[in-house]
Amino acid sequence: MTPTPKRQVRSGYQLRVNGHLDRHWSSWFAGLTLTHDDDGTTTLTGTVTEQAELHGLLTKVRDLGLTLISVTATDTTTAATPTPPTGSDTGNE
């Protein structure tokens, strides 16, 4: 049986977590764009090249003790376009 080659599909994702993360966490989250939402949550948006990378991001959310609200797949053109920040920019509230 021939092994199936590993697929690397670029896909956009939005991860929503409870609370406002400081902007400096963007580099720790593989350069995802952080957006502070008015409802007190943070949305992390970006492109993920493979499922293992997504699992790594979810592990980081867990390791920070953040409450994960949702994970949404988006098209890559949406994920690659940074969204301007909204709400407070004062750090983790």
C-alpha positions as CSV (number, residue, x, y, z in Angstrom):
1,M,0.0,0.0,0.0
2,T,1.4,3.4,-1.0
3,P,1.3,6.0,1.8
4,T,-0.9,9.0,1.0
5,P,1.2,12.2,0.8
6,K,0.6,14.7,3.6
7,R,-1.7,17.5,2.4
8,Q,-0.9,21.0,3.2
9,V,-4.0,23.1,2.6
10,R,-4.0,26.7,3.6
11,S,-7.2,27.6,5.4
12,G,-8.3,30.6,7.4
13,Y,-9.4,30.3,11.0
14,Q,-11.0,32.6,13.6
15,L,-10.5,31.6,17.2
16,R,-12.6,33.5,19.8
17,V,-11.5,33.5,23.4
18,N,-12.9,35.1,26.5
19,G,-11.1,38.3,27.6
20,H,-8.9,40.8,25.9
21,L,-5.4,39.6,25.1
22,D,-2.5,42.1,24.9
23,R,-1.3,42.7,21.3
24,H,2.2,41.2,22.1
25,W,0.6,37.7,22.1
26,S,0.1,38.0,18.3
27,S,3.7,36.8,17.7
28,W,3.2,33.9,20.1
29,F,0.1,32.8,18.2
30,A,2.0,32.5,14.9
31,G,1.3,36.0,13.8
32,L,-2.5,35.8,14.0
33,T,-4.3,39.1,14.0
34,L,-5.8,39.9,17.4
35,T,-9.0,41.9,17.5
36,H,-10.6,43.1,20.7
37,D,-14.4,42.7,20.4
38,D,-16.9,45.0,22.2
39,D,-18.3,42.0,24.1
40,G,-15.1,41.5,26.0
41,T,-13.7,38.7,23.8
42,T,-10.6,38.5,21.5
43,T,-10.8,37.1,18.0
44,L,-7.6,35.6,16.6
45,T,-7.7,35.5,12.8
46,G,-5.2,34.1,10.3
47,T,-4.1,31.4,7.9
48,V,-3.2,27.9,9.1
49,T,-1.3,25.6,6.7
50,E,-2.1,22.2,8.3
51,Q,-4.2,20.6,11.0
52,A,-1.2,20.1,13.2
53,E,-0.6,23.9,13.3
54,L,-4.3,24.4,14.3
55,H,-3.9,21.9,17.1
56,G,-0.7,23.8,18.2
57,L,-2.7,27.0,18.4
58,L,-5.4,25.3,20.4
59,T,-2.8,24.0,22.8
60,K,-1.5,27.5,23.4
61,V,-5.0,28.7,24.2
62,R,-5.2,25.9,26.7
63,D,-1.8,26.6,28.2
64,L,-2.7,30.3,28.8
65,G,-5.8,29.1,30.6
66,L,-8.1,31.0,28.2
67,T,-11.7,30.1,27.7
68,L,-12.2,29.0,24.1
69,I,-15.5,30.2,22.8
70,S,-15.4,29.1,19.2
71,V,-13.2,28.0,16.2
72,T,-14.5,29.0,12.8
73,A,-13.0,28.1,9.4
74,T,-13.0,31.0,7.0
75,D,-11.8,31.4,3.4
76,T,-8.1,32.3,3.1
77,T,-8.8,35.7,1.6
78,T,-10.8,36.7,4.7
79,A,-8.2,35.3,7.1
80,A,-5.3,37.1,5.4
81,T,-7.0,40.5,5.7
82,P,-6.3,42.0,9.1
83,T,-9.4,43.4,10.8
84,P,-8.9,46.8,12.6
85,P,-9.1,46.6,16.4
86,T,-12.3,47.5,18.1
87,G,-13.0,48.2,21.7
88,S,-10.4,48.7,24.4
89,D,-6.7,48.3,23.7
90,T,-5.6,48.3,27.3
91,G,-4.4,44.7,27.7
92,N,-5.9,41.7,29.3
93,E,-9.0,42.8,31.1
